[in-house]
Amino acid sequence: MASNRDTMALPLLPAAAVVYPGMKVSLHVREERFRRVVAECLHHDVPLGVVWKREEVPPGDPLVLASVGTVARVLKTQRLLDGRLSVTLAGVARFQLINWRQGTRLVAGQVRLLPDLDERPGRALSDEAYALASECEALALEPGEAPYLPQDPEALSYWIAHRLPLAVADQQTLLEQPSLSARLSYEVTLLRRMIDDARLPPRRSP
């Protein structure tokens, strides 16, 4: 697939997980063709595109891929005893999946990078997201530990998305938010709910 000024061709890594820009994640890759793609990208120091597989399908059957994924760099790999490949990835940027094809050796896609529509959200929204994320993080830490959160609003939005204990479908929803403000607003709602639930007194056994 040829690239032009607006799009680029990427080998794709369909995964049962979501990767966010600026975040590191470890995945286990079972299929040989995907292990081969990961190894080649690491060897040649080129990126790949991580995109969520919406359904589990047997090898060789058509894949069902999400429309938004993340360009990622392969940092390291490790072969596991059961044959799977443990892969550590670093997310770089979001992309829109324009089209893709499933070959015998790999899955390749034509993608368009997706910068956030607003790089400067309102100060009140950023401050509220930071405060709620700090409080939520503190609840999970040992007494005396101080939470560390990114100051930059965009980095903060992806940090929150990465840290929240969400189902993969909800993680994908956050990745697909068209703007930084939309992502932070969505996260503020989730964080408020999590903090309220944590403050509820424990239920007594009947």
Short mmCIF file of the C-alpha atoms (twelve columns), coordinates in Angstrom:
data_MODEL
# 
_entry.id   MODEL 
# 
loop_
_atom_site.group_PDB 
_atom_site.id 
_atom_site.type_symbol 
_atom_site.label_atom_id 
_atom_site.label_alt_id 
_atom_site.label_comp_id 
_atom_site.label_asym_id 
_atom_site.label_seq_id 
_atom_site.Cartn_x 
_atom_site.Cartn_y 
_atom_site.Cartn_z 
_atom_site.pdbx_PDB_model_num 
ATOM 1   C CA . MET A 1   0.000   0.000   0.000  1 
ATOM 2   C CA . ALA A 2   1.434   3.346   -1.010 1 
ATOM 3   C CA . SER A 3   1.601   6.306   1.356  1 
ATOM 4   C CA . ASN A 4   0.773   9.903   0.465  1 
ATOM 5   C CA . ARG A 5   0.941   13.215  2.263  1 
ATOM 6   C CA . ASP A 6   -2.203  12.527  4.293  1 
ATOM 7   C CA . THR A 7   -2.008  8.788   4.886  1 
ATOM 8   C CA . MET A 8   0.565   6.133   5.661  1 
ATOM 9   C CA . ALA A 9   0.792   2.376   5.336  1 
ATOM 10  C CA . LEU A 10  1.373   0.343   8.474  1 
ATOM 11  C CA . PRO A 11  1.636   -3.319  9.389  1 
ATOM 12  C CA . LEU A 12  -1.204  -3.923  11.823 1 
ATOM 13  C CA . LEU A 13  -1.198  -5.820  15.088 1 
ATOM 14  C CA . PRO A 14  -4.806  -6.787  15.902 1 
ATOM 15  C CA . ALA A 15  -5.029  -7.090  19.677 1 
ATOM 16  C CA . ALA A 16  -7.517  -7.735  22.443 1 
ATOM 17  C CA . ALA A 17  -6.330  -4.535  24.140 1 
ATOM 18  C CA . VAL A 18  -6.105  -0.785  23.574 1 
ATOM 19  C CA . VAL A 19  -2.844  1.170   23.510 1 
ATOM 20  C CA . TYR A 20  -2.782  4.924   24.187 1 
ATOM 21  C CA . PRO A 21  -0.280  7.502   22.947 1 
ATOM 22  C CA . GLY A 22  2.489   8.085   25.469 1 
ATOM 23  C CA . MET A 23  1.707   4.897   27.383 1 
ATOM 24  C CA . LYS A 24  3.569   1.588   27.574 1 
ATOM 25  C CA . VAL A 25  1.742   -1.729  27.554 1 
ATOM 26  C CA . SER A 26  2.672   -5.403  27.407 1 
ATOM 27  C CA . LEU A 27  0.717   -7.750  25.137 1 
ATOM 28  C CA . HIS A 28  0.887   -11.469 24.447 1 
ATOM 29  C CA . VAL A 29  0.920   -12.399 20.755 1 
ATOM 30  C CA . ARG A 30  -0.039  -15.943 19.818 1 
ATOM 31  C CA . GLU A 31  -0.328  -16.086 16.007 1 
ATOM 32  C CA . GLU A 32  2.916   -16.702 14.113 1 
ATOM 33  C CA . ARG A 33  2.226   -14.050 11.443 1 
ATOM 34  C CA . PHE A 34  1.802   -11.378 14.101 1 
ATOM 35  C CA . ARG A 35  4.880   -12.550 15.990 1 
ATOM 36  C CA . ARG A 36  6.811   -12.240 12.726 1 
ATOM 37  C CA . VAL A 37  5.537   -8.690  12.134 1 
ATOM 38  C CA . VAL A 38  6.507   -7.656  15.668 1 
ATOM 39  C CA . ALA A 39  9.995   -9.122  15.273 1 
ATOM 40  C CA . GLU A 40  10.552  -7.385  11.934 1 
ATOM 41  C CA . CYS A 41  9.360   -4.011  13.263 1 
ATOM 42  C CA . LEU A 42  11.702  -4.299  16.237 1 
ATOM 43  C CA . HIS A 43  14.623  -5.372  14.048 1 
ATOM 44  C CA . HIS A 44  14.157  -2.508  11.564 1 
ATOM 45  C CA . ASP A 45  13.021  0.036   14.188 1 
ATOM 46  C CA . VAL A 46  9.787   0.859   12.378 1 
ATOM 47  C CA . PRO A 47  6.343   1.377   13.934 1 
ATOM 48  C CA . LEU A 48  3.239   -0.746  13.659 1 
ATOM 49  C CA . GLY A 49  -0.430  -0.029  14.199 1 
ATOM 50  C CA . VAL A 50  -2.218  -1.574  17.173 1 
ATOM 51  C CA . VAL A 51  -5.945  -1.937  16.583 1 
ATOM 52  C CA . TRP A 52  -8.542  -3.632  18.747 1 
ATOM 53  C CA . LYS A 53  -10.040 -6.880  17.487 1 
ATOM 54  C CA . ARG A 54  -13.732 -6.481  18.254 1 
ATOM 55  C CA . GLU A 55  -14.349 -10.224 18.283 1 
ATOM 56  C CA . GLU A 56  -12.292 -13.335 18.867 1 
ATOM 57  C CA . VAL A 57  -12.047 -15.206 15.574 1 
ATOM 58  C CA . PRO A 58  -10.183 -18.411 14.685 1 
ATOM 59  C CA . PRO A 59  -6.906  -17.995 12.748 1 
ATOM 60  C CA . GLY A 60  -7.663  -17.570 9.057  1 
ATOM 61  C CA . ASP A 61  -11.186 -16.182 9.558  1 
ATOM 62  C CA . PRO A 62  -11.924 -12.525 8.663  1 
ATOM 63  C CA . LEU A 63  -10.962 -10.081 11.390 1 
ATOM 64  C CA . VAL A 64  -13.313 -7.467  12.832 1 
ATOM 65  C CA . LEU A 65  -11.189 -4.382  13.552 1 
ATOM 66  C CA . ALA A 66  -11.993 -1.109  15.289 1 
ATOM 67  C CA . SER A 67  -11.884 2.058   13.199 1 
ATOM 68  C CA . VAL A 68  -9.369  3.872   15.434 1 
ATOM 69  C CA . GLY A 69  -6.013  2.519   16.589 1 
ATOM 70  C CA . THR A 70  -2.608  3.658   17.801 1 
ATOM 71  C CA . VAL A 71  0.762   3.874   16.109 1 
ATOM 72  C CA . ALA A 72  3.225   2.141   18.435 1 
ATOM 73  C CA . ARG A 73  6.907   1.316   18.710 1 
ATOM 74  C CA . VAL A 74  8.103   -2.134  19.760 1 
ATOM 75  C CA . LEU A 75  10.431  -1.727  22.744 1 
ATOM 76  C CA . LYS A 76  11.246  -5.356  23.509 1 
ATOM 77  C CA . THR A 77  10.010  -8.886  23.083 1 
ATOM 78  C CA . GLN A 78  10.311  -12.132 25.023 1 
ATOM 79  C CA . ARG A 79  9.367   -15.636 23.919 1 
ATOM 80  C CA . LEU A 80  7.250   -17.415 26.536 1 
ATOM 81  C CA . LEU A 81  7.354   -21.115 27.346 1 
ATOM 82  C CA . ASP A 82  3.895   -21.694 25.869 1 
ATOM 83  C CA . GLY A 83  5.011   -20.271 22.497 1 
ATOM 84  C CA . ARG A 84  3.431   -16.856 22.829 1 
ATOM 85  C CA . LEU A 85  5.443   -13.681 22.401 1 
ATOM 86  C CA . SER A 86  5.403   -11.075 25.165 1 
ATOM 87  C CA . VAL A 87  5.659   -7.641  23.532 1 
ATOM 88  C CA . THR A 88  6.264   -4.295  25.221 1 
ATOM 89  C CA . LEU A 89  4.921   -1.397  23.160 1 
ATOM 90  C CA . ALA A 90  4.999   2.385   23.479 1 
ATOM 91  C CA . GLY A 91  2.047   4.252   22.001 1 
ATOM 92  C CA . VAL A 92  2.878   7.215   19.752 1 
ATOM 93  C CA . ALA A 93  -0.243  8.644   18.058 1 
ATOM 94  C CA . ARG A 94  -3.864  7.830   17.225 1 
ATOM 95  C CA . PHE A 95  -4.927  6.944   13.719 1 
ATOM 96  C CA . GLN A 96  -8.071  6.423   11.675 1 
ATOM 97  C CA . LEU A 97  -8.071  3.086   9.877  1 
ATOM 98  C CA . ILE A 98  -9.085  3.906   6.295  1 
ATOM 99  C CA . ASN A 99  -8.801  0.426   4.813  1 
ATOM 100 C CA . TRP A 100 -6.907  -2.759  5.427  1 
ATOM 101 C CA . ARG A 101 -6.194  -6.127  3.900  1 
ATOM 102 C CA . GLN A 102 -5.536  -9.504  5.465  1 
ATOM 103 C CA . GLY A 103 -2.720  -11.370 3.722  1 
ATOM 104 C CA . THR A 104 -1.151  -14.724 4.435  1 
ATOM 105 C CA . ARG A 105 1.929   -13.128 6.030  1 
ATOM 106 C CA . LEU A 106 0.490   -10.033 7.724  1 
ATOM 107 C CA . VAL A 107 -2.363  -7.573  8.094  1 
ATOM 108 C CA . ALA A 108 -1.613  -4.179  6.548  1 
ATOM 109 C CA . GLY A 109 -3.612  -0.972  6.706  1 
ATOM 110 C CA . GLN A 110 -3.783  2.507   5.248  1 
ATOM 111 C CA . VAL A 111 -4.180  4.981   8.104  1 
ATOM 112 C CA . ARG A 112 -4.566  8.702   8.710  1 
ATOM 113 C CA . LEU A 113 -3.160  10.244  11.894 1 
ATOM 114 C CA . LEU A 114 -5.768  11.732  14.251 1 
ATOM 115 C CA . PRO A 115 -4.553  14.708  16.284 1 
ATOM 116 C CA . ASP A 116 -6.963  15.928  18.945 1 
ATOM 117 C CA . LEU A 117 -9.281  18.632  17.642 1 
ATOM 118 C CA . ASP A 118 -8.586  20.948  20.588 1 
ATOM 119 C CA . GLU A 119 -5.130  20.997  22.115 1 
ATOM 120 C CA . ARG A 120 -6.056  23.585  24.773 1 
ATOM 121 C CA . PRO A 121 -9.153  22.519  26.710 1 
ATOM 122 C CA . GLY A 122 -10.682 24.781  29.342 1 
ATOM 123 C CA . ARG A 123 -8.567  25.249  32.457 1 
ATOM 124 C CA . ALA A 124 -11.449 24.298  34.738 1 
ATOM 125 C CA . LEU A 125 -11.915 20.958  32.959 1 
ATOM 126 C CA . SER A 126 -8.197  20.136  33.065 1 
ATOM 127 C CA . ASP A 127 -7.949  21.086  36.740 1 
ATOM 128 C CA . GLU A 128 -10.978 18.991  37.681 1 
ATOM 129 C CA . ALA A 129 -9.666  15.971  35.796 1 
ATOM 130 C CA . TYR A 130 -6.280  16.349  37.497 1 
ATOM 131 C CA . ALA A 131 -7.816  16.703  40.967 1 
ATOM 132 C CA . LEU A 132 -10.148 13.728  40.554 1 
ATOM 133 C CA . ALA A 133 -7.400  11.550  39.080 1 
ATOM 134 C CA . SER A 134 -5.100  12.485  41.988 1 
ATOM 135 C CA . GLU A 135 -7.764  11.556  44.510 1 
ATOM 136 C CA . CYS A 136 -8.582  8.302   42.740 1 
ATOM 137 C CA . GLU A 137 -4.906  7.368   42.468 1 
ATOM 138 C CA . ALA A 138 -4.309  8.160   46.140 1 
ATOM 139 C CA . LEU A 139 -7.033  5.690   47.109 1 
ATOM 140 C CA . ALA A 140 -5.011  2.902   45.473 1 
ATOM 141 C CA . LEU A 141 -1.642  3.851   46.987 1 
ATOM 142 C CA . GLU A 142 -0.095  2.919   50.302 1 
ATOM 143 C CA . PRO A 143 -0.363  5.561   53.049 1 
ATOM 144 C CA . GLY A 144 2.339   8.205   52.605 1 
ATOM 145 C CA . GLU A 145 2.813   7.563   48.876 1 
ATOM 146 C CA . ALA A 146 2.241   10.566  46.631 1 
ATOM 147 C CA . PRO A 147 0.582   10.028  43.257 1 
ATOM 148 C CA . TYR A 148 2.401   11.284  40.174 1 
ATOM 149 C CA . LEU A 149 0.302   12.589  37.304 1 
ATOM 150 C CA . PRO A 150 1.314   14.359  34.080 1 
ATOM 151 C CA . GLN A 151 0.683   18.114  34.059 1 
ATOM 152 C CA . ASP A 152 0.064   18.365  30.307 1 
ATOM 153 C CA . PRO A 153 -3.700  17.956  29.642 1 
ATOM 154 C CA . GLU A 154 -3.290  15.619  26.664 1 
ATOM 155 C CA . ALA A 155 -0.773  13.411  28.465 1 
ATOM 156 C CA . LEU A 156 -3.055  13.466  31.523 1 
ATOM 157 C CA . SER A 157 -6.037  12.314  29.457 1 
ATOM 158 C CA . TYR A 158 -4.157  9.279   28.154 1 
ATOM 159 C CA . TRP A 159 -2.664  8.554   31.585 1 
ATOM 160 C CA . ILE A 160 -6.168  8.469   33.095 1 
ATOM 161 C CA . ALA A 161 -7.479  6.281   30.271 1 
ATOM 162 C CA . HIS A 162 -4.574  3.875   30.769 1 
ATOM 163 C CA . ARG A 163 -5.030  3.693   34.538 1 
ATOM 164 C CA . LEU A 164 -8.799  3.389   34.779 1 
ATOM 165 C CA . PRO A 165 -10.034 -0.200  35.341 1 
ATOM 166 C CA . LEU A 166 -12.320 -0.301  32.305 1 
ATOM 167 C CA . ALA A 167 -13.630 -2.948  29.949 1 
ATOM 168 C CA . VAL A 168 -11.803 -2.953  26.614 1 
ATOM 169 C CA . ALA A 169 -14.865 -1.566  24.815 1 
ATOM 170 C CA . ASP A 170 -14.852 1.446   27.176 1 
ATOM 171 C CA . GLN A 171 -11.108 1.886   26.668 1 
ATOM 172 C CA . GLN A 172 -11.737 1.977   22.925 1 
ATOM 173 C CA . THR A 173 -14.468 4.572   23.425 1 
ATOM 174 C CA . LEU A 174 -11.955 6.839   25.154 1 
ATOM 175 C CA . LEU A 175 -9.437  6.333   22.343 1 
ATOM 176 C CA . GLU A 176 -12.065 7.326   19.778 1 
ATOM 177 C CA . GLN A 177 -13.069 10.602  21.444 1 
ATOM 178 C CA . PRO A 178 -12.599 13.282  18.750 1 
ATOM 179 C CA . SER A 179 -11.199 15.976  21.021 1 
ATOM 180 C CA . LEU A 180 -9.173  16.368  24.170 1 
ATOM 181 C CA . SER A 181 -12.086 18.114  25.897 1 
ATOM 182 C CA . ALA A 182 -14.443 15.248  25.046 1 
ATOM 183 C CA . ARG A 183 -11.978 12.688  26.434 1 
ATOM 184 C CA . LEU A 184 -11.398 14.617  29.655 1 
ATOM 185 C CA . SER A 185 -15.143 15.180  30.159 1 
ATOM 186 C CA . TYR A 186 -15.817 11.471  29.704 1 
ATOM 187 C CA . GLU A 187 -13.062 10.664  32.192 1 
ATOM 188 C CA . VAL A 188 -14.311 13.187  34.745 1 
ATOM 189 C CA . THR A 189 -17.678 11.409  34.773 1 
ATOM 190 C CA . LEU A 190 -15.996 8.021   35.246 1 
ATOM 191 C CA . LEU A 191 -13.691 9.307   37.977 1 
ATOM 192 C CA . ARG A 192 -16.532 10.916  39.928 1 
ATOM 193 C CA . ARG A 193 -18.425 7.631   39.838 1 
ATOM 194 C CA . MET A 194 -15.388 5.635   40.971 1 
ATOM 195 C CA . ILE A 195 -14.666 7.998   43.872 1 
ATOM 196 C CA . ASP A 196 -18.297 8.023   44.986 1 
ATOM 197 C CA . ASP A 197 -18.332 4.202   44.943 1 
ATOM 198 C CA . ALA A 198 -15.107 4.074   46.957 1 
ATOM 199 C CA . ARG A 199 -16.580 6.353   49.616 1 
ATOM 200 C CA . LEU A 200 -19.676 4.203   50.147 1 
ATOM 201 C CA . PRO A 201 -19.626 2.301   53.454 1 
ATOM 202 C CA . PRO A 202 -19.083 -1.448  53.045 1 
ATOM 203 C CA . ARG A 203 -22.233 -3.519  52.922 1 
ATOM 204 C CA . ARG A 204 -22.942 -5.623  55.955 1 
ATOM 205 C CA . SER A 205 -23.367 -9.318  55.498 1 
ATOM 206 C CA . PRO A 206 -26.957 -10.480 56.043 1 
# 
